[in-house]
């Protein structure tokens, strides 16, 4: 068959450890035989980020703004253990995802990939729940301080006009810890717009929850901005599609989510979304079966897997052992990016190819061929065979070739 031609490249961000290995295999087995792939390549592997003093991450994010579509491999965010593991590191570099999200001012939407043979732990859930996570600020850009003596902490703000406001935080009698965090109206408004636009595109209800009864000013601003955006810009479109925008406190939202049938988008602040996306992924099956797309208000999208770099499997791979690492989320990152590139460039054959990748992957799983992490999750009586990663990708590639 003739390879599908691309007219505009997408941004390709390579990553670390076992997911970097899977990245190369996915391209080799599932994409390059069928697509004349055009990418603008950036190596976001930890050592290359170190060599460039993380400039490569900034360059990749700016390229994504320019080209409109990116696909990203999982990457290492170094901690103290990683600094010992990689002694050549000159700095404990920040999360690439955090840097990219800040530059794109995007919202991360995460949704589980469902299989008939794997039922959610929450028995009432029948449709996916998409987590919309605000991707800027809060504790992820907070400053921390530990003190050893009695004293008083204050929070102060000095405006460009010279006006200053000071708020007493607390007076303590001994050692204490402190944290100050922030967000901006511009970013919160972009978060709200991304959520409303995504809900309309997916034709799903939108839920939003914070704790404004406690953080009356901080969380109250989130609630106010969402309501303002909905009333001034999105209510008519929601009503035309028969969709609902719903706000409630986060503790009430958790109870409602657990009793729901699913099929909606749940918008959350940065930390809440970080926690709840893992909860939803695990309850539906596995982080390896979770899609993630970062969406900016201008329509820029970056696709990635929700999970990490699978370190344990990587060290087994380095020892020559075959691993049964699940590549589904990474496959869906590539397919999502190719579909989006096809939509923007009016290349329906590229969009159909992305859909075919996803269909071939799900049909392979439904036929009972899967990586070993899923074997313990399937319903009793379902006949499944655990294979290693290369065998699984080969089975998908064969089915994809037959389809095309």
C-alpha positions in Angstrom: 0.0 0.0 0.0 1.1 3.6 -0.5 2.0 5.3 2.7 -0.2 8.1 4.0 1.4 11.5 3.3 1.5 14.2 6.0 1.7 17.8 5.1 2.5 19.4 8.4 4.8 17.8 11.1 3.7 17.2 14.6 6.0 17.7 17.6 7.5 14.5 18.9 8.9 14.5 22.4 10.9 11.4 23.3 11.3 10.2 26.9 12.9 7.9 29.3 13.4 4.3 30.3 10.9 1.5 29.3 8.5 3.9 27.7 11.3 5.2 25.4 11.9 1.6 24.3 8.1 1.2 23.6 8.1 4.5 21.8 10.6 3.2 19.2 8.8 -0.1 18.8 5.4 1.6 18.3 6.8 3.8 15.6 8.6 0.8 13.9 5.8 -1.7 14.0 2.5 0.4 13.9 3.2 3.7 12.3 6.2 3.8 9.9 5.0 0.9 7.7 1.8 2.9 6.9 2.6 6.6 7.3 5.2 8.8 5.8 5.7 10.3 9.3 6.7 13.9 9.7 7.8 15.1 13.1 9.8 17.8 14.7 11.8 15.8 17.2 12.8 16.8 20.7 14.7 14.5 23.0 13.2 15.0 26.5 15.2 12.2 28.0 16.6 13.2 31.4 20.3 13.3 30.4 19.5 15.4 27.3 17.4 17.8 29.4 20.4 18.0 31.7 22.8 18.7 28.8 20.6 21.6 27.5 19.8 22.9 31.1 16.2 22.0 30.3 16.1 24.4 27.3 14.9 21.4 25.1 11.7 21.2 27.1 11.0 24.9 26.6 11.8 24.5 22.9 9.5 21.6 22.6 6.6 23.5 24.2 7.1 26.5 22.0 7.2 24.2 18.9 3.9 22.8 20.1 2.4 26.2 20.2 3.6 26.8 16.6 2.5 23.5 15.1 -0.6 22.9 17.2 -0.1 19.2 17.8 2.4 17.2 19.9 2.9 13.7 21.2 5.0 13.1 24.3 6.6 10.0 25.8 6.7 9.6 29.6 9.7 11.3 31.3 11.6 11.2 34.5 11.1 14.0 37.0 14.3 13.6 39.2 14.1 13.4 43.0 16.9 12.7 45.5 17.0 9.0 44.6 17.3 9.9 40.9 20.1 12.3 41.6 22.0 9.4 43.1 21.1 7.1 40.2 22.2 9.7 37.6 25.3 11.3 39.2 25.9 13.3 36.0 22.9 15.5 36.7 23.8 19.0 37.6 20.3 20.0 38.9 17.1 18.4 40.2 15.2 19.5 37.0 11.6 20.4 37.2 8.8 18.2 35.8 8.8 18.6 32.0 5.0 18.2 32.1 4.7 21.2 34.5 6.9 23.3 32.2 4.9 22.4 29.1 1.6 22.9 30.8 2.6 26.4 32.0 3.8 27.5 28.6 0.7 26.1 26.8 -1.6 27.2 29.6 -3.5 24.0 28.9 -5.9 21.7 30.8 -5.1 18.0 31.0 -8.0 15.7 30.2 -7.6 12.1 31.2 -10.0 9.3 30.4 -10.0 5.5 30.8 -9.9 3.1 27.9 -12.7 0.6 28.5 -12.8 -3.1 27.7 -15.8 -5.4 28.0 -13.7 -8.0 29.8 -12.6 -5.5 32.5 -15.3 -4.2 34.7 -14.8 -1.1 36.9 -14.3 -1.6 40.6 -17.3 0.8 41.1 -20.1 -1.4 39.8 -22.4 1.5 38.9 -19.9 3.0 36.4 -20.9 2.2 32.8 -19.2 5.0 30.8 -15.8 6.6 31.1 -15.3 9.5 33.5 -12.9 12.1 32.1 -10.8 14.1 34.6 -10.1 17.7 33.5 -7.1 18.8 35.6 -6.0 22.4 35.8 -2.4 22.4 34.9 -1.0 25.6 36.5 -0.1 26.8 39.9 -1.4 25.8 43.3 1.1 23.7 45.3 3.0 22.9 42.1 4.3 26.4 42.0 4.2 26.9 45.8 7.1 28.0 48.0 7.8 26.2 51.3 9.6 27.2 54.4 10.5 25.3 57.6 11.2 27.4 60.8 12.7 26.3 64.1 11.7 29.0 66.6 8.6 30.8 67.8 7.4 33.7 65.6 4.9 35.1 63.2 4.5 34.5 59.5 2.9 37.1 57.2 1.8 37.1 53.6 2.5 40.3 51.7 1.8 41.6 48.2 3.4 44.7 46.7 1.7 46.0 43.6 3.3 47.9 40.7 1.6 51.0 42.0 3.6 50.7 45.3 0.5 49.8 47.3 1.1 46.9 49.8 -1.2 44.5 51.5 -0.1 42.4 54.5 -2.0 39.4 56.0 -1.0 37.7 59.2 -0.8 33.9 58.6 -0.2 32.5 62.1 1.8 33.0 65.2 3.5 29.8 66.4 5.1 28.7 69.7 7.8 26.5 68.2 9.0 24.8 65.0 6.6 25.0 62.1 6.2 24.6 58.3 4.7 27.1 55.9 3.6 27.1 52.3 2.4 29.9 50.0 0.7 29.1 46.7 -0.9 31.2 44.0 -2.9 31.1 40.7 -3.8 33.7 38.2 -7.2 34.9 36.9 -5.9 34.5 33.3 -5.0 30.8 33.9 -8.2 30.0 35.7 -10.2 31.6 32.9 -8.3 29.6 30.3 -8.9 26.4 32.4 -12.7 27.2 32.4 -12.8 27.9 28.7 -10.9 24.7 27.8 -13.3 22.7 30.0 -16.4 24.2 28.4 -15.1 23.8 24.9 -14.0 20.2 25.5 -17.4 19.3 27.0 -19.1 20.7 23.9 -16.8 18.8 21.6 -17.3 15.6 23.5 -21.0 16.2 24.0 -20.7 15.5 27.7 -21.9 17.2 30.9 -19.3 19.1 32.9 -19.0 18.9 36.6 -16.7 21.3 38.6 -15.8 21.0 42.3 -13.6 22.9 44.8 -13.8 23.6 48.5 -14.9 27.2 48.5 -16.6 26.9 51.9 -13.1 26.6 53.4 -10.9 28.5 50.9 -13.4 31.2 50.5 -11.2 33.6 48.5 -8.9 31.1 46.7 -11.4 28.5 45.6 -14.2 31.0 45.5 -12.4 32.7 42.6 -12.3 29.4 40.7 -16.1 29.0 41.3 -16.8 32.6 40.3 -14.8 32.5 37.1 -16.4 29.2 36.0 -19.9 30.6 36.6 -19.0 33.8 34.8 -17.6 32.1 31.7 -20.6 29.7 31.6 -23.2 32.5 31.8 -21.5 34.9 29.4 -20.2 32.5 26.8 -21.4 28.9 27.0 -24.9 28.5 28.4 -26.7 28.8 25.0 -24.4 26.2 23.4 -24.8 23.8 26.4 -28.6 24.1 26.3 -28.7 23.5 22.5 -26.9 20.2 23.0 -28.9 19.3 26.1 -25.8 19.4 28.3 -25.5 20.4 31.9 -22.8 22.4 33.8 -22.9 21.5 37.5 -20.9 22.9 40.5 -20.7 21.3 43.9 -18.2 21.0 46.8 -15.5 18.4 46.2 -16.6 16.1 49.0 -20.1 16.1 47.7 -18.7 15.5 44.2 -16.8 12.5 45.3 -20.0 10.9 46.7 -21.9 11.8 43.6 -19.2 10.4 41.3 -19.1 7.0 43.1 -22.9 6.7 42.8 -23.0 7.8 39.1 -23.0 5.9 35.9 -20.1 7.9 34.5 -20.1 9.6 31.1 -19.2 13.1 32.1 -16.2 15.4 32.5 -15.1 16.2 36.1 -13.1 19.5 36.3 -10.7 19.8 39.2 -7.9 22.0 40.5 -4.3 20.9 40.0 -3.7 18.7 43.0 -7.3 17.4 43.2 -7.0 16.4 39.5 -3.7 14.7 40.1 -5.1 12.5 42.8 -8.6 11.8 41.3 -7.2 10.9 37.9 -5.2 8.1 39.4 -8.2 7.0 41.5 -10.5 6.9 38.4 -7.8 5.1 36.3 -7.3 2.4 38.9 -11.0 2.0 39.5 -11.6 1.5 35.8 -8.6 -0.9 35.5 -5.1 0.5 35.1 -3.1 3.7 34.5 -1.7 1.9 31.5 -5.3 2.1 30.1 -5.7 5.9 30.5 -5.4 8.5 27.8 -4.2 12.1 28.5 -4.5 15.1 26.3 -3.4 18.7 27.2 -5.8 21.2 25.6 -5.1 24.9 25.3 -7.9 27.4 24.8 -6.6 28.1 21.3 -7.0 24.4 20.3 -3.4 23.4 20.7 -3.2 19.7 21.9 -0.4 17.6 23.4 -1.1 13.8 23.7 0.7 11.6 26.2 0.3 8.5 28.4 -0.9 9.0 31.9 1.7 6.7 33.5 5.4 6.9 34.2 8.5 5.5 32.7 8.1 1.9 34.1 11.5 1.8 35.7 11.3 -1.7 37.1 10.7 -3.2 33.6 13.4 -1.0 32.1 16.1 -2.6 34.3 14.9 -6.0 33.4 15.0 -5.1 29.7 18.6 -3.9 30.2 19.4 -7.3 31.5 18.1 -8.9 28.4 14.8 -10.1 29.8 11.6 -9.7 27.8 9.0 -7.5 29.6 5.3 -7.5 29.4 4.9 -3.7 29.6 1.5 -2.4 28.5 1.9 0.0 25.6 -1.8 0.9 25.1 -1.7 4.4 26.6 1.3 5.3 24.5 -0.3 3.9 21.4 -3.4 6.0 22.1 -1.1 9.1 22.5 0.2 8.5 19.0 -3.2 7.8 17.5 -4.7 10.9 19.2 -2.0 13.1 17.8 -2.2 11.6 14.3 -6.0 12.1 14.3 -5.7 15.7 15.4 -3.1 16.4 12.8 -5.4 14.9 10.2 -8.3 17.0 11.4 -6.3 20.2 11.3 -4.7 19.5 7.9 -7.9 18.1 6.4 -6.3 14.7 5.8 -9.2 12.2 6.5 -6.9 9.3 5.6 -4.6 10.2 8.5 -7.5 10.6 10.9 -8.9 7.2 9.8 -5.4 5.6 10.3 -5.4 6.9 13.9 -8.8 5.4 14.5 -7.6 2.1 12.9 -4.7 2.0 15.3 -7.0 2.2 18.3 -9.5 -0.3 16.8 -6.7 -2.8 16.1 -5.4 -2.4 19.7 -8.8 -2.9 21.3 -9.7 -5.8 19.1 -6.4 -7.5 20.0 -7.3 -7.1 23.7 -10.8 -8.3 23.2 -9.6 -11.4 21.3 -7.7 -12.3 24.5 -4.1 -11.3 23.7 -2.8 -8.8 26.3 0.1 -7.9 28.5 0.3 -9.7 31.8 -0.7 -6.6 33.9 -4.3 -7.0 32.6 -4.7 -10.7 33.2 -5.6 -10.2 36.9 -8.2 -7.6 35.9 -10.3 -9.5 33.4 -13.7 -10.9 34.4 -13.9 -14.6 35.5 -14.3 -16.9 32.5 -12.7 -14.6 30.0 -10.0 -16.5 28.1 -6.8 -14.4 27.9 -3.2 -15.1 27.1 -0.4 -13.0 28.6 2.4 -12.0 26.1 5.4 -9.8 26.2 5.4 -6.3 24.8 6.9 -7.1 21.4 4.5 -10.0 20.9 1.6 -7.8 21.8 2.7 -5.1 19.4 3.2 -7.7 16.6 -0.3 -8.9 17.1 -1.7 -5.4 16.9 0.5 -4.7 13.8 -0.9 -7.8 12.0 -4.5 -6.9 12.8 -3.8 -3.3 11.7 -2.3 -4.5 8.4 -5.3 -6.7 7.7 -7.6 -3.8 8.4 -5.8 -1.4 6.1 
